[in-house]
């Protein structure tokens, strides 16, 4: 069987595609990485992969360009996720296509992405000046100033520590960095964690998050690994994690996983 990574457009020199090309969208099965985490049956979380696409553009009936920011909500229980470079190239392939109305663009995007991920999605097309796109700052405690020593340990539940006191808290860090599993290039993010359960030692949590610096995995998979590791140690009554990865190629991605049955992700951070 061929390695699916060899079929990815990521890391390859690809010419600009001028015509609408839904075939560019490339699905990545979630099952492989989840099997490594022992997630082979019912998922222990709900959530979405929230994408912001800042370069959505098409032509109106007079060949005048229209520009929007796309916000895409891909459910965490979809069989596949979208590979980022294929997503960018697909969106760019719409740049020279004419549409009679914005609703036709939304319907096209929805259909093509749903066919790729194997599930129903939600999307919004927003004016570039829309207030909904204003960046925010997470509620909670930033743990980045803690004085800790770092070694070369990979991320694992063994790095985390928790006491017996039960707490409800929200903490975040801007120091998350992981590596693309295809190109090996770094991706930066803010990660936000809210939970109710045994108190995580903040020093151990920061050390754990920094351990992702040399870890090669897709963004969505990194967040699910965090969720599983923290859940394994703390057995929380409630847990949610969201990573806000900085923009690359006109796209940012914000994977969100939660124990809540009806989770609502945060939109985007200032640094994005």
N, C-alpha and C positions, 0 to 999 in steps of 0.2 A: 504494500500500500504506500502511495506517495505521501510525503510529508506535506500537510496542508499549508505550512508556512511558505513553501516554495511557490505556492499559487497566489500568495498575497501580493497586492500592488505596493504595499508598504516597503520602503527602502529601494524601490526601483525607479528608474528614469522613465516617466510616462508622458507622452505628448498630450497637449491640451485637446480635449474632446469637444468639438463645436456643436455636435448634434445630440439631442436628447437620448440618453443611453442608460436605461434602468438596469441593463445587464452588468454595469460596472459595480453595483452594490454586491458586497462580499459578506456572506454570513460566517460567523464563527460559533460553532456549537458550544453551549455552556457546559455540557455534560462532562467533557474531558477534565477540566479543571475542578469541577465539583466532585467528581469521583475521587480525586486526590484528597479532598477535604472530608471524604466520607459522606457526601451529600448525594445519595443515590436514589432516595425515595422522596417523601414529602419534605419540602424546604422548611427550615426553621425560621424563615423571615419572609416578609413582603417587601415591596419597594419598586423602584423604577430606576432606569438610567435616563437622567435628564440631560439632554444635549442642547446647547445654544449654537446655532449656525449663523454667523455674522455676515455671510456672503451669499445669501439667497437672492437671486435676481433672475428676471425673465423679461420678455418684451411684451408690451401691450399691442393692440391691433394696429397702432400707428408706428410700430417698431421702436417705441420709446422705452428705455429700460425702466424697470420697477425694481426697487430694492427693499428688502425686508430682513428682519432677524427672525429666524425660525427657532421655535422652542418645541422640542420633540420629547415625548414621554414614552419610553419603551419599557414595558413591564418586566420585572425581574424574573417572572416565571415563563417568559418566552423561550422557546427552544434554542434560539440563537441570538447573538448580539451582532452589531454592525461593525465591521473593521473601519477604522477612522479614515484612512486615505481613500478607500473606495467611496465612503460617504461624501468626502470633499469633491472627488472627481465627478461623482453622480450629480451633486448639486451644481457644479460648474457647467455640466452638460446642458442644464436648463437655460443658461445665459443667453443663448441665441434662439430660443424657442418662443413662439408667439402663443399667448393665451388670451382668450376673450374676456376672462374675469379672474379675480383672485381666488374665487371659490374653485375654479378649475385647477389652479395650481395646488391648492390644499388637497383636493381629491386625488390628484396625481401623486403627490408626495406620500400621502397616507397609503394609497394602494401599493406603491412600489416598496415602501419600507415594511409594510405588513407582510408582503410576499417574501421579503428577505428574512425577517425575524420569526415568522410563523405565528404571529399573534396580533391582536388588535392594538393599535397605538393611539395616542392623542397628540395633537400638534396645534400650535398657534403661529400665525404669521404676524409679527408686530412691527409697527413703524420704528425706524432706527432711534427715534427720540422718545420712545414710549417710557413712561415712568416705571413700568414693571421691570425694566432692564437696569434700573439703578442698582449699583452694588451695595452690599450690606456688610455688617460686622457681626460675627456670631455672638449670641448670648452665652454667657458662661465665663469660665476661667481659662486664660491662655497660660499654658504650662511651659512655654519656650524658654523662660528665664531661669528655670531650675538648673542648678549646678550639678551636673552628672558627668561621669566618665563613660566613654563609648569604646567598645571593642568591635571586632569583626563578626560577631555572632549574627546569623541569619534570623529573620523574624520567626518567632515561635512562642507558644504558650508558656514555655519555660522561662521567658524573660519577664513575664508579668507576675505581679504580686498583689495580694489583696488581704485586708484585715477582716475581722469579724463584724465590725460596725456596719450597720445598714445605712446607706445614704441614697439620696436622689440628687444628682448633679449633672452639669454639662461642662465639658472641658474641650479645648481645641488647641491645635498646633498648626503653625505655618511651615513646619520643617519636614513635612512628608516629601520624600523624593523616591520614585521607583524607576525602573528601567524598562524600556520597551522590549518585549520578548523577541522581537524580530530584528530591530536595528541596534539595540543596546543603548540607545540614546536616553538621556534623563527626562523625566516628566515630573513637574513640581505641582504640589497641591497643598491646600489647607484641609485638615481633616477635623470633623466635628463629631463628638461622641456624647450622647446623653443616655443615662441609664439609671435604674433604681435597683439596688442590690448591695452586695458586699463592696466595701470601699476599695477601689483600685488605688494602689500606691502611685501617686502622680509621677514620681521619679522612674518607676518601672515602666509606666505607660509611655513616657517620653522616650525612654531607651528602646522600647519595643517599636515605636513608630519610626525612629531614626534607623533602626535595623533594616528597613526597607530600601535604604539608599543603594544597595547593590543587588536588590531582588528584582528579577526579570519576570514580569507578569502584566497582563492587561489590567487597566484601571479597575474595571468591574470585579475582576478576580481578586485584586488586592483588598478591596473593601469587604468582599465575602470572607476572605481569610481572616481579616481583623474581627469580623463579627463572630466567626466560629471560635477563634482563640479566646476572645473575651468572654463569650457565652460559656465556653467550657470551664473557665476558671471561676467566674463569678455567679453563674446560674441566675441571672438577673430576672426580676419580675418584668422589667421593661428594658429594651435596648434599641438604640438607633444610631447608625453611623452614616455620615455622608462625607465624601471627599469632593473637593472643588478643584479640579485640575485646571491649570492655566491654559490659555488659548494656544492652540497649535493649528496652523493651516486654516484659520478662520473658524475653528470649532473649539468649544470647551465641553467637557463631560463631567457630570456630577453624579456618580453612582450613589444611590441611597438605599439602605437596607434597614428594616425596622421590624420589631415584633408586633407593632400596632397593626390591627386588621385593616385600617383605612389610613395608611401613612400619607403625609403631605410633606414633600421635600422643600427645603429652602431653595431660593432661586439662584443667586450667584453672589460672589464676594467681590469686594473692591479690586483685588489684585487680578481679577480675570478680565 
